[in-house]
Amino acid sequence: MTTVNNVVMDVIGEQRSLSDYLAIFKRRQKVFWVPAIAIFMLVLIVAVMLPAKYQSIATILIEEQEVPRDFVRSTITNYADQQIQIINRRLMTVDTISKMAEKFTLYRDDAGDALPSTELVKRFAEDMSMGLVSADVVDPRSGRPAEATIAFTLSFIHENPSTSQKVTNELVTLFLNENLRTRADKAQSTESFLAEEARLLQVELQELEQKLAEFKQANEGSLPELYQFNLSVVERTERELTELSYRLQELGKRELDLAAELSQVSPSATIVTPGGEAIMSDSDRLKFLESEFRRLTAVYQEAHPDVIAVKREIAELRAKAERGESRQAATNPAYVLLQTQLSSVGLEKRTLLAKQQELDSRKRHYESLIQKAPLVEKDYQALLRDHGNASQKYQDLKVKQREAQLAKNMEQERKGERFSLVEPPSLPISPVKPNRMAIVVFGFILATGIGLGLAFLKEASDSGLYGERALEKVLGAPVLGVVPYLSTSEDQMRATHRLRKQLVALFGSVLLFVVMFHLLVKPLDVLYFMILQRLGMG
């Protein structure tokens, strides 16, 4: 028996022709068909029973801002794909998804209640999809070719085509509104931030200006920019003092000369009457009477009338001189001239002395300012530097604020980069899930493979001999003849019955194919009209 089995295994393992395989298939077709048909029918049932899901898709174009970037720069610096992802993260929250699920009655359990939030978000994320559409463009910032996002798609899958379209339309509305709100809020916040920073800088600048003004007032004249001026004032004052000193020396010498000449000239000139008598002035009369008094007292007694008269007149003239009544205008022209020159010299001298004091005071003042300047310069330069930096920052910030204001106006008027719906979500006709044809093909391959595998195992485990070659292999001698199988009437009846079954199976398979094609691939009425249109008859 072992020998026979070994021979059989050798026969199985040897190379076979197509007729051998057909003979094996004919012998084992029942083992093949029963599991193959059962598995294939099971797969068909699964493909038909799986619920159809429809996908509605919308395409949103990313349009560039209408105003050239050289004129108005947008405050939104995110790239388009980044902006889309940010909006997606903001919208795909539990709150938003829960509201949409409530609005469109999505994701209910068997009792009709809403699912837990975590499960709700998970299932919505599985059914909702977003895709980016890219194209090769030239980057305006670098001028180099780059891949940029020019559009994106939004889609939603649901068992109800109308619900799929409505949810997709709701997603489009949310994305468009969120983009407008986000851009407007960012432009507004940027402008507000810059305005507040400008206000704070303006306050700081005013404080620095006040400190600078107070510092200038406290150190008036000692500021670094006045150093050369102060130095020139000191040098000019020194020259004026030198010239003034020379002039005072000349005036002092002139005053001494005039005083000496004036002491030698009588202030009064002798007045002669028409009768030829000389009229003396009070001072000359006093001198004459004093001389006459000395002569009379040498000759007469004090009680002598002439002595008494001279003495009384001398007393009157002296009293008059003490009261100043004897001062009479000088009548001597030479005296008057000298006296005038002397007075002019004295007046000029007093004026120059006062000016000398003024110049000395000015010189000391400006010298003190020059000495103080190095100490003032350090603090003054620090204040100037702080003021200059604050002023530059303020000017730069005001420029940025004006640009942000223009950008805000551009966003409010919807002239900036924006999302534009170019393909609204349509009502889906054909389901996208499940892929029934793929399931059917997979089931056919699986059923065929399992059927063939079982038939091969059945053939491999059978120890019987089939065919001339197997018999020759066992006997070790050639077969002299083969007696053909003689069919009986019963065999013919079984063959006829088997043929009928095969025809019924064939008809059923064709009918099943037509039904599956109608359900899974394309409705027959649609196919009919398509054929008519192709033939030009529709």
C-alpha positions as CSV (number, residue, x, y, z in Angstrom):
1,M,0.0,0.0,0.0
2,T,2.8,2.3,0.8
3,T,4.3,1.6,-2.6
4,V,1.0,2.5,-4.3
5,N,0.7,5.7,-2.4
6,N,4.3,6.7,-3.3
7,V,3.5,6.0,-6.9
8,V,0.4,8.1,-6.7
9,M,2.3,11.0,-5.2
10,D,4.9,10.7,-7.9
11,V,2.1,10.9,-10.5
12,I,0.6,14.0,-8.8
13,G,4.0,15.7,-8.6
14,E,4.9,15.2,-12.2
15,Q,4.3,17.8,-14.9
16,R,0.7,17.7,-16.2
17,S,-0.9,18.9,-19.3
18,L,-3.9,21.1,-19.7
19,S,-6.1,18.1,-20.3
20,D,-5.0,16.6,-17.0
21,Y,-6.0,19.8,-15.2
22,L,-9.3,19.8,-17.0
23,A,-9.9,16.2,-16.0
24,I,-9.0,17.0,-12.4
25,F,-11.4,20.0,-12.5
26,K,-14.1,17.8,-14.0
27,R,-13.6,15.2,-11.2
28,R,-13.5,17.8,-8.4
29,Q,-15.9,20.4,-9.7
30,K,-18.4,19.7,-6.9
31,V,-15.7,20.4,-4.3
32,F,-14.8,23.6,-6.3
33,W,-18.3,24.9,-7.0
34,V,-20.0,24.5,-3.7
35,P,-17.6,26.5,-1.5
36,A,-16.9,29.0,-4.3
37,I,-20.5,29.8,-4.9
38,A,-21.3,29.9,-1.2
39,I,-18.4,32.3,-0.5
40,F,-19.2,34.5,-3.6
41,M,-22.8,34.7,-2.6
42,L,-21.9,35.7,0.9
43,V,-19.6,38.4,-0.5
44,L,-22.4,39.6,-2.8
45,I,-24.8,39.8,0.1
46,V,-22.3,41.8,2.1
47,A,-21.7,44.1,-0.9
48,V,-25.4,44.7,-1.4
49,M,-26.2,45.1,2.3
50,L,-23.5,47.6,3.1
51,P,-25.1,51.1,3.3
52,A,-24.3,53.5,0.5
53,K,-22.5,56.7,1.4
54,Y,-22.6,59.8,-0.7
55,Q,-19.9,62.5,-0.9
56,S,-20.6,66.1,-1.7
57,I,-17.5,68.2,-2.6
58,A,-17.0,72.0,-2.8
59,T,-14.0,73.8,-4.2
60,I,-12.9,77.1,-2.8
61,L,-10.4,79.3,-4.7
62,I,-7.8,81.4,-2.8
63,E,-7.7,84.7,-4.6
64,E,-4.9,87.2,-4.3
65,Q,-5.6,90.7,-2.9
66,E,-6.9,93.2,-5.4
67,V,-4.7,96.1,-4.2
68,P,-1.0,95.5,-5.3
69,R,1.2,94.5,-2.4
70,D,3.6,97.4,-3.3
71,F,0.9,99.8,-2.3
72,V,-0.8,98.1,0.6
73,R,0.8,95.3,2.6
74,S,-1.5,92.9,4.3
75,T,-1.0,92.3,8.1
76,I,-1.9,88.6,7.5
77,T,1.5,86.9,7.0
78,N,0.4,83.3,7.0
79,Y,0.7,81.3,3.9
80,A,-2.6,80.1,2.4
81,D,-2.2,76.5,3.5
82,Q,-1.3,77.6,7.0
83,Q,-4.4,79.9,7.1
84,I,-6.6,77.0,6.0
85,Q,-5.2,74.6,8.6
86,I,-5.6,77.3,11.3
87,I,-9.3,77.8,10.3
88,N,-9.8,74.1,10.3
89,R,-8.4,73.7,13.8
90,R,-10.6,76.5,15.0
91,L,-13.8,75.2,13.5
92,M,-13.4,71.5,14.2
93,T,-14.2,71.8,17.9
94,V,-16.6,69.8,20.0
95,D,-18.9,72.8,20.2
96,T,-19.1,73.4,16.5
97,I,-19.4,69.7,15.6
98,S,-22.1,69.3,18.2
99,K,-24.1,72.2,16.8
100,M,-23.8,70.8,13.3
101,A,-24.8,67.3,14.4
102,E,-27.8,68.7,16.2
103,K,-28.8,70.9,13.2
104,F,-28.6,68.0,10.6
105,T,-29.5,65.1,13.0
106,L,-26.1,63.4,12.5
107,Y,-24.7,60.4,14.4
108,R,-27.6,59.1,16.5
109,D,-27.7,55.8,18.3
110,D,-30.4,53.2,18.1
111,A,-32.5,55.2,20.6
112,G,-32.2,58.4,18.6
113,D,-29.9,60.1,21.1
114,A,-26.8,62.0,20.3
115,L,-23.5,60.2,20.7
116,P,-20.9,61.2,23.3
117,S,-18.8,64.2,22.3
118,T,-15.6,62.2,21.8
119,E,-17.3,59.6,19.5
120,L,-19.1,62.5,17.7
121,V,-15.9,64.3,16.9
122,K,-14.1,61.1,15.8
123,R,-16.9,60.1,13.4
124,F,-17.2,63.6,12.0
125,A,-13.5,63.8,11.4
126,E,-13.7,60.5,9.5
127,D,-16.5,61.7,7.3
128,M,-15.3,65.2,6.7
129,S,-12.2,65.8,4.6
130,M,-10.3,68.8,3.3
131,G,-7.8,68.7,0.5
132,L,-5.3,71.3,-0.8
133,V,-5.0,72.1,-4.5
134,S,-1.4,73.2,-5.4
135,A,0.2,74.6,-8.5
136,D,3.6,75.7,-9.6
137,V,3.8,79.5,-9.3
138,V,6.5,82.2,-8.9
139,D,7.0,83.3,-5.4
140,P,6.5,87.1,-5.3
141,R,8.8,87.5,-2.3
142,S,11.8,85.6,-3.7
143,G,11.0,85.5,-7.4
144,R,11.7,81.8,-7.5
145,P,9.5,79.0,-8.8
146,A,7.6,77.4,-5.9
147,E,4.6,75.2,-5.2
148,A,1.7,77.2,-3.8
149,T,-1.8,76.4,-2.6
150,I,-4.3,78.0,-5.0
151,A,-7.5,76.3,-3.8
152,F,-8.8,73.7,-1.4
153,T,-11.8,71.3,-1.3
154,L,-14.3,70.5,1.4
155,S,-16.3,67.4,1.4
156,F,-18.6,65.4,3.7
157,I,-19.8,61.8,3.4
158,H,-23.2,60.7,4.6
159,E,-25.8,58.0,3.8
160,N,-28.2,60.7,2.7
161,P,-27.1,62.6,-0.4
162,S,-29.1,65.7,0.6
163,T,-27.6,65.7,4.1
164,S,-24.1,65.3,2.6
165,Q,-24.8,68.4,0.4
166,K,-26.2,70.4,3.3
167,V,-23.4,69.6,5.7
168,T,-20.8,70.5,3.0
169,N,-22.5,73.7,2.3
170,E,-22.5,74.5,6.0
171,L,-18.8,73.8,6.2
172,V,-18.2,76.1,3.2
173,T,-20.1,78.9,5.0
174,L,-18.2,78.3,8.2
175,F,-14.8,78.4,6.4
176,L,-15.7,81.5,4.4
177,N,-17.1,83.4,7.4
178,E,-14.2,82.3,9.7
179,N,-11.6,83.4,7.1
180,L,-13.3,86.9,6.9
181,R,-13.6,87.2,10.7
182,T,-10.1,86.0,11.3
183,R,-8.5,88.3,8.8
184,A,-10.6,91.3,10.0
185,D,-9.9,90.5,13.7
186,K,-6.2,90.1,13.0
187,A,-6.0,93.4,11.0
188,Q,-8.0,95.2,13.7
189,S,-5.9,93.8,16.5
190,T,-2.7,94.7,14.7
191,E,-3.9,98.2,14.1
192,S,-5.0,98.5,17.7
193,F,-1.8,97.1,19.1
194,L,0.3,99.6,17.0
195,A,-2.0,102.5,18.0
196,E,-1.6,101.6,21.7
197,E,2.2,101.2,21.3
198,A,2.3,104.6,19.4
199,R,0.4,106.2,22.3
200,L,2.8,104.8,24.9
201,L,5.7,105.9,22.8
202,Q,4.2,109.4,22.4
203,V,3.8,109.6,26.2
204,E,7.4,108.5,26.7
205,L,8.6,111.0,24.0
206,Q,6.7,113.8,25.7
207,E,8.3,112.9,29.1
208,L,11.8,112.9,27.4
209,E,11.0,116.2,25.8
210,Q,10.0,117.6,29.1
211,K,13.2,116.3,30.8
212,L,15.2,117.7,27.9
213,A,13.6,121.1,28.2
214,E,14.1,121.1,32.0
215,F,17.7,120.1,31.5
216,K,18.3,122.9,29.0
217,Q,16.7,125.4,31.3
218,A,18.8,124.2,34.3
219,N,22.0,124.2,32.2
220,E,21.3,127.2,30.0
221,G,24.4,128.3,28.2
222,S,26.4,125.2,29.1
223,L,25.1,122.9,26.4
224,P,27.6,121.3,24.1
225,E,26.3,123.1,21.0
226,L,27.0,126.4,22.6
227,Y,30.6,125.6,23.5
228,Q,32.1,127.3,20.4
229,F,29.8,130.3,20.9
230,N,30.8,130.7,24.5
231,L,34.4,130.4,23.6
232,S,34.0,133.1,20.9
233,V,32.2,135.4,23.4
234,V,35.1,135.0,25.9
235,E,37.7,135.7,23.2
236,R,35.8,138.8,22.0
237,T,35.3,140.0,25.5
238,E,39.0,139.7,26.3
239,R,39.8,141.8,23.2
240,E,37.2,144.4,24.3
241,L,38.7,144.5,27.8
242,T,42.2,145.0,26.4
243,E,41.1,147.8,24.2
244,L,39.1,149.3,27.1
245,S,42.1,149.2,29.4
246,Y,44.2,151.0,26.8
247,R,41.5,153.7,26.5
248,L,41.2,154.1,30.3
249,Q,44.9,154.7,30.5
250,E,44.7,157.3,27.9
251,L,41.7,159.0,29.6
252,G,43.5,158.9,33.0
253,K,46.5,160.7,31.5
254,R,44.3,163.2,29.7
255,E,42.4,163.9,32.9
256,L,45.6,164.7,34.8
257,D,46.7,167.0,32.0
258,L,43.4,168.9,31.9
259,A,43.2,169.2,35.7
260,A,46.7,170.7,35.8
261,E,45.8,173.2,33.1
262,L,42.5,174.1,34.8
263,S,44.2,174.8,38.1
264,Q,46.3,177.6,36.4
265,V,43.3,179.4,34.8
266,S,40.9,181.7,36.6
267,P,37.2,180.7,36.0
268,S,36.2,184.3,35.8
269,A,37.3,186.9,33.3
270,T,37.6,190.7,34.5
271,I,34.5,192.8,33.6
272,V,35.1,196.5,32.8
273,T,32.2,199.0,33.0
274,P,31.7,201.7,30.3
275,G,33.3,204.1,32.7
276,G,36.5,202.1,32.7
277,E,36.0,200.4,36.2
278,A,36.8,196.7,36.6
279,I,34.0,194.7,38.3
280,M,35.4,191.8,40.3
281,S,33.7,188.6,41.1
282,D,32.8,187.6,44.6
283,S,35.9,185.4,45.0
284,D,38.2,188.1,43.8
285,R,36.3,190.7,45.9
286,L,36.8,188.4,48.9
287,K,40.5,188.1,48.3
288,F,40.8,191.9,47.8
289,L,38.8,192.7,51.0
290,E,40.9,190.2,53.0
291,S,44.0,192.0,51.8
292,E,42.5,195.4,52.5
293,F,41.4,194.2,56.0
294,R,45.0,193.2,56.8
295,R,46.2,196.7,55.7
296,L,43.5,198.6,57.6
297,T,44.0,196.7,60.8
298,A,47.6,197.6,60.6
299,V,46.7,201.3,60.5
300,Y,43.4,201.6,62.4
301,Q,41.7,200.2,65.4
302,E,39.0,197.5,65.0
303,A,36.4,200.0,65.9
304,H,37.3,202.2,63.0
305,P,34.4,202.5,60.6
306,D,36.4,201.4,57.6
307,V,37.6,198.3,59.4
308,I,34.1,197.5,60.6
309,A,32.7,197.9,57.0
310,V,35.4,195.7,55.4
311,K,35.0,193.1,58.1
312,R,31.2,193.0,57.7
313,E,31.5,192.7,53.9
314,I,34.1,189.9,54.3
315,A,31.7,188.0,56.6
316,E,28.8,188.4,54.1
317,L,31.0,187.1,51.3
318,R,32.2,184.2,53.3
319,A,28.7,183.3,54.4
320,K,27.6,183.6,50.8
321,A,30.4,181.3,49.7
322,E,29.5,178.7,52.3
323,R,25.9,178.7,51.0
324,G,27.1,178.3,47.5
325,E,25.6,181.6,46.4
326,S,29.0,182.7,45.4
327,R,29.2,180.1,42.7
328,Q,28.6,181.8,39.5
329,A,29.0,180.5,36.0
330,A,32.6,180.7,34.8
331,T,33.1,183.5,32.4
332,N,36.6,182.7,31.4
333,P,36.4,181.0,27.9
334,A,39.7,179.1,28.5
335,Y,38.5,177.9,31.9
336,V,35.1,176.9,30.5
337,L,36.8,174.9,27.7
338,L,39.1,173.1,30.0
339,Q,36.4,172.5,32.4
340,T,34.1,171.0,29.6
341,Q,36.9,168.8,28.4
342,L,37.7,167.6,31.9
343,S,34.0,166.8,32.5
344,S,33.8,164.9,29.2
345,V,36.9,162.9,30.0
346,G,35.4,162.1,33.4
347,L,32.1,161.1,32.0
348,E,33.7,158.9,29.4
349,K,36.0,157.4,32.0
350,R,33.0,156.5,34.2
351,T,31.2,155.0,31.3
352,L,34.2,152.9,30.3
353,L,34.7,151.7,33.9
354,A,31.1,150.6,34.0
355,K,31.5,148.8,30.7
356,Q,34.7,147.3,32.0
357,Q,32.8,145.9,35.0
358,E,30.1,144.6,32.7
359,L,32.7,142.9,30.4
360,D,34.5,141.4,33.4
361,S,31.2,140.0,34.6
362,R,30.4,138.6,31.2
363,K,33.8,137.0,30.8
364,R,33.5,135.3,34.2
365,H,30.0,134.1,33.3
366,Y,30.9,132.6,30.0
367,E,34.1,131.1,31.4
368,S,32.0,129.3,34.1
369,L,29.8,128.0,31.3
370,I,32.8,126.7,29.4
371,Q,34.1,125.0,32.5
372,K,30.7,123.4,33.2
373,A,30.1,122.2,29.6
374,P,32.1,118.9,29.9
375,L,30.1,117.9,33.0
376,V,26.8,118.8,31.3
377,E,27.6,117.1,28.0
378,K,27.5,113.5,29.3
379,D,23.9,113.8,30.7
380,Y,22.8,115.9,27.8
381,Q,24.0,113.4,25.2
382,A,22.3,110.6,27.1
383,L,19.0,112.6,27.0
384,L,19.4,113.4,23.3
385,R,20.2,109.8,22.5
386,D,17.1,108.5,24.4
387,H,15.0,111.2,22.8
388,G,16.3,110.4,19.3
389,N,15.7,106.7,19.7
390,A,12.2,107.2,21.0
391,S,11.5,109.7,18.2
392,Q,12.7,107.2,15.6
393,K,10.7,104.4,17.1
394,Y,7.7,106.6,17.2
395,Q,8.0,107.6,13.5
396,D,8.5,104.0,12.5
397,L,5.6,102.9,14.5
398,K,3.4,105.7,13.0
399,V,4.3,104.5,9.5
400,K,3.4,100.9,10.5
401,Q,0.2,102.1,12.1
402,R,-0.8,103.8,8.9
403,E,0.0,100.7,6.9
404,A,-2.0,98.6,9.4
405,Q,-4.9,101.1,9.0
406,L,-4.8,100.7,5.2
407,A,-4.6,96.9,5.6
408,K,-7.6,96.9,8.0
409,N,-9.6,99.0,5.5
410,M,-8.6,96.7,2.8
411,E,-9.8,93.7,4.8
412,Q,-13.0,95.4,5.8
413,E,-13.8,96.2,2.2
414,R,-12.9,92.6,1.2
415,K,-10.1,93.7,-1.1
416,G,-7.5,91.5,0.5
417,E,-6.7,87.8,0.0
418,R,-10.0,85.9,0.2
419,F,-11.7,82.6,-0.3
420,S,-14.0,82.4,-3.2
421,L,-16.4,79.5,-3.8
422,V,-16.0,78.4,-7.4
423,E,-17.7,75.0,-7.2
424,P,-20.6,74.8,-4.7
425,P,-21.4,71.5,-3.2
426,S,-23.6,69.5,-5.6
427,L,-26.1,66.8,-4.8
428,P,-24.2,63.5,-5.2
429,I,-25.8,60.9,-7.4
430,S,-23.5,58.0,-7.1
431,P,-22.2,56.7,-3.8
432,V,-18.5,56.7,-3.1
433,K,-18.7,54.1,-0.3
434,P,-18.6,51.2,-0.3
435,N,-16.8,50.2,-3.5
436,R,-19.2,47.4,-4.3
437,M,-17.4,46.4,-7.5
438,A,-14.1,46.0,-5.7
439,I,-15.8,43.9,-3.0
440,V,-17.4,41.7,-5.7
441,V,-14.1,41.3,-7.5
442,F,-12.3,40.5,-4.2
443,G,-15.1,38.0,-3.4
444,F,-14.8,36.4,-6.8
445,I,-11.0,36.1,-6.4
446,L,-11.4,34.8,-2.9
447,A,-14.1,32.3,-3.8
448,T,-12.1,31.0,-6.8
449,G,-9.0,30.7,-4.7
450,I,-10.7,28.8,-1.9
451,G,-12.5,26.5,-4.4
452,L,-9.3,25.7,-6.3
453,G,-7.5,25.2,-3.0
454,L,-10.1,22.7,-1.7
455,A,-10.2,20.9,-5.1
456,F,-6.4,20.6,-5.0
457,L,-6.4,19.3,-1.4
458,K,-9.1,16.8,-2.4
459,E,-7.1,15.6,-5.4
460,A,-3.9,15.4,-3.3
461,S,-5.5,13.3,-0.6
462,D,-7.1,10.8,-3.0
463,S,-5.1,7.6,-3.5
464,G,-7.0,6.5,-6.5
465,L,-5.5,6.0,-10.0
466,Y,-6.9,8.0,-12.9
467,G,-5.7,7.8,-16.5
468,E,-3.3,5.6,-18.5
469,R,-0.2,7.3,-17.3
470,A,-1.0,6.6,-13.6
471,L,-1.7,3.0,-14.4
472,E,1.5,2.6,-16.5
473,K,3.4,4.1,-13.6
474,V,2.0,1.6,-11.1
475,L,2.3,-1.5,-13.4
476,G,5.7,-0.6,-14.9
477,A,4.4,-1.7,-18.2
478,P,2.6,-0.1,-21.1
479,V,-1.2,-0.4,-21.3
480,L,-2.3,-2.4,-24.2
481,G,-5.8,-1.0,-24.6
482,V,-8.4,1.1,-22.9
483,V,-12.0,0.1,-22.6
484,P,-14.2,3.2,-23.1
485,Y,-17.0,4.1,-20.6
486,L,-20.3,3.0,-22.0
487,S,-23.1,5.3,-20.8
488,T,-26.5,3.8,-20.0
489,S,-29.9,5.4,-20.3
490,E,-29.7,6.4,-16.6
491,D,-26.4,8.1,-17.4
492,Q,-28.0,10.0,-20.2
493,M,-30.9,11.1,-18.0
494,R,-28.4,12.3,-15.4
495,A,-26.5,14.2,-18.1
496,T,-29.7,15.8,-19.3
497,H,-30.7,16.8,-15.8
498,R,-27.2,18.1,-15.2
499,L,-27.4,20.2,-18.4
500,R,-30.7,21.7,-17.3
501,K,-29.2,22.6,-14.0
502,Q,-26.3,24.2,-15.7
503,L,-28.6,26.2,-18.0
504,V,-30.6,27.4,-15.0
505,A,-27.4,28.3,-13.2
506,L,-26.2,30.1,-16.3
507,F,-29.4,32.1,-16.6
508,G,-29.4,32.8,-12.9
509,S,-25.8,34.0,-13.1
510,V,-26.6,36.3,-16.0
511,L,-29.6,37.7,-14.2
512,L,-27.6,38.1,-11.1
513,F,-24.9,39.9,-13.1
514,V,-27.5,42.3,-14.6
515,V,-28.9,43.0,-11.2
516,M,-25.5,43.6,-9.6
517,F,-24.5,45.8,-12.5
518,H,-27.6,47.8,-12.1
519,L,-27.1,48.2,-8.3
520,L,-23.3,48.4,-8.2
521,V,-22.1,49.9,-11.4
522,K,-24.7,52.0,-13.2
523,P,-28.5,51.9,-13.4
524,L,-29.7,50.2,-16.6
525,D,-31.9,53.2,-17.6
526,V,-28.9,55.5,-17.3
527,L,-26.8,53.1,-19.3
528,Y,-29.6,52.9,-21.9
529,F,-29.7,56.6,-22.4
530,M,-25.9,56.8,-22.6
531,I,-25.9,54.2,-25.4
532,L,-28.6,56.2,-27.3
533,Q,-26.6,59.4,-27.0
534,R,-23.5,57.6,-28.2
535,L,-25.4,56.3,-31.2
536,G,-26.9,59.7,-31.9
537,M,-30.4,58.6,-31.2
538,G,-30.9,60.3,-27.9
